[in-house]
């Protein structure tokens, strides 16, 4: 969306242009108005203007002087000159060097719209040039570490990629092929010395640890690292040859711990896992490493842990599909109802299909879903009991996944229906509010004033209005003003210029022109025929 600045020392020219041209349809987000060259420069200082339309003949600072100022400070701005016939030759010569186009007064709407569309295309081409392949690749390289970090985090959290998707991502991010290969995971936790530092220092230490790890592991392993949700550094390691064994992984990880202590003067705790096939076992390996480091790291720091030091019974499984992203909270936040139902089916498929899940898994799934339902209702300023009171029976027990699934699906269907109806009602209220405001402020109403009244962005308001009514707000302005004019011409003795002023038109001449387009008669002819 673009922004335009209209400049003329005759206010009615600027005001009429701001009202009559369908700016939103031409993809202009905001129209600024200035009544002198100096005022225009002040607006340019504060706003990202794309196009300036200025009169050539203005006191104190002419349009040509204004364009010279624009060229010195904002070379990207497109400038259009308004000129009279007497100034044409002078303006034409100046335009060749300074302006993008010129228009002769009086300005025709169709001619102006054609010029604006052409300038819009020029601006698009310039942006496409700026976004060339070379610039895009430079930006891509700058963000490559972040992209690699995000992809590994998503894999660790269990996001489901197809082989093709994952292969494409890894190739694009310049990562070594790992699909169907044996990998292990190493987790590094920074201990007290590092945690006492400021955030910027911690980032530098983490960067240094990743570099040390790359130096130590790169001869025997392909290495891929990220920082996870627990603030641990996670390293995914793939042997470069079949001869590399767990002994090599353990020894190199131990060297990492010693080097960090020696060169960075702080302790880290390190945990390594056994081997698994990428990507199918990555989440399981990662969770085992997190569990290992959490079981053994309490008051103790600087520990070195391996998979054979796992403590306790590892037979109890968590509900993977319940916690993997996107979570129910995120899906409710985005109103993705179809995705909510798909995730629900996946959860109950796992709950029903695995013999390792117990009655406690049914209860924890129920509680997790209840939390998501409460969150969504409260976020929308409602109490869940007021929407779902008959279904939300606190004493109800579920002895099978099927019973729980039926309960959850019933609530989701009710929530979806309730908030869909509420959404429609809110839009109807908004349209009525817009109409009431226009009817009450017909003489000085504008898109911006309506947007301020309903507390929405003008572009978003325009889209909602058009989707609900099938016409633009400017069409509604025009219709209401002309209907009001017809009523006053028929039922009052007001003069034509008085009616023009009441309706917010800067000149009676312009009002007469618009009314004739509307009724195919001048106001006077309309009045005489009505009587």
Secondary structure, DSSP 8 states (H G I E B T S, - for coil): -EEEEEE-SSHHHHHHHHHHS-TTTTTEEEEEEESSHHHHHHHHHHS---EEEEES--SSS-HHHHHHHHHHH-TT-EEEEEE-GGGHHHHHHHHHHH-SEEEESS--HHHHHHHHHHHHHHHHHHHHHHT-HHHHHHHHHHHHHHHHHHHHHHHHTT----HHHHHHHHHHTT----TTSEEEEEEEEE-HHHHTS-HHHHHHHHHHHHHHHHHHHTTTEEEEEEE-TTS-EEEEEEESSTT--HHHHHHHHHHHHHHHHHHH-S-EEEEE---EETTTTHHHHHHHHHHHHHHH-SS--S-EE-GGG--S-------HHHHSSS-HHHHHHTT-HHHHHHHHHHHHHHHHH-TT--HHHHHHHHHHHHHHHHHHHHHTT--HHHHHTTT--TT----SHHHHHHHHHHHHHHHHHHHHHHHHHHHHHHHHHHHHHHHHTTTT--HHHHHHHHTS-HHHHHHHHHHHHSS-HHHHHHHHHHHHHHHHHHH----HHHHHHHTT-S-HHHHHHHHHHHHSS-HHHHHHHH-
